[in-house]
Amino acid sequence: MAGSSVLTLRLDPKTKNQLDRLSRAISRSRSFVAAEAIREYVTLNAWQIEETAKAVTEADRGDFATEAEVRRTLKRWARRAR
């Protein structure tokens, strides 16, 4: 992996064994599997943090749904749940 750096971390024995089994099952190194898992986790959480920041900005501007909009949305969800 070009431009990569080393990261050392501690895992509980159960997680390490699961990681070892997974890496053997897909014929990839433990390092590759761990790096992929971390990459996916970071991507997911970065998206959530970004969306939360956007929502806070909207709320700070006072940009909220009206009561009527909330009722319409809840009514739509209730119909789908039936």
FENWO-V930517 format. One record per pair of residues at least 4 apart in sequence whose C-alpha atoms are under 6 Angstrom apart, sorted by sequence separation. I is the first residue (numbers start at 1). J is the second residue. If there is no record, write none. Layout:
I;J
I;J
//
This chain:
23;27
31;35
42;46
59;63
65;69
11;16
23;28
58;63
23;29
23;30
//
